[in-house]
């Protein structure tokens, strides 16, 4: 089982995840949504499309923009549509 944790709290957990460009992508059903809240940040990748971001929240602690998703990626990245990726101190193991 692969887990994404921050501040000792499991944010996501799945038997299998995908890595794209070195980042771990968890399927939507693996996410503990109570620890994510929308962030207004977006970014654009030339081959994946536009990503929208989430803050990771544990108690009063906030890791701003530490998760993102490609809701409607370009054709080349359709396998990660709706999957959540993590960075900025979120541990995946």
C-alpha positions, -999 to +999 in steps of 0.1 A: +000+000+000+014+034-010+006+063+013+009+101+011+014+116+045+020+151+059+025+160+096+020+124+105-014+122+088-024+100+059-037+122+031-040+094+005-036+056+004-037+032-026-024-002-036-011+013-068-002+048-080+012+063-112+044+084-114+045+111-141+074+134-145+087+120-111+055+129-092+031+105-076-005+105-088-032+089-066-066+079-080-094+101-067-109+072-046-076+070-026-078+106-014-089+116+021-107+147+008-112+162+043-075+171+042-076+190+009-091+224+001-092+243-031-063+267-038-067+294-066-034+285-081-032+270-116-003+261-139+000+249-175+021+220-187+027+218-225+018+181-227-005+176-197-026+207-198-039+230-170-035+219-134-055+232-105-042+231-069-052+222-034-039+231+000-031+201+023-046+207+057-039+188+089-055+204+120-045+241+119-014+234+097-017+243+060+007+233+032-004+257+005-006+243-031+009+210-021-015+189-042-027+193-078-049+177-104-054+177-142-092+174-143-093+174-182-057+168-193-046+167-229-048+134-247-012+124-238-019+126-201-055+112-201-044+083-178-040+108-149-073+126-154-087+134-119-057+119-101-041+139-073-003+145-072+017+158-042+049+176-034+062+203-010+070+180+019+042+155+015+059+121+019+049+092-004+061+058+006 
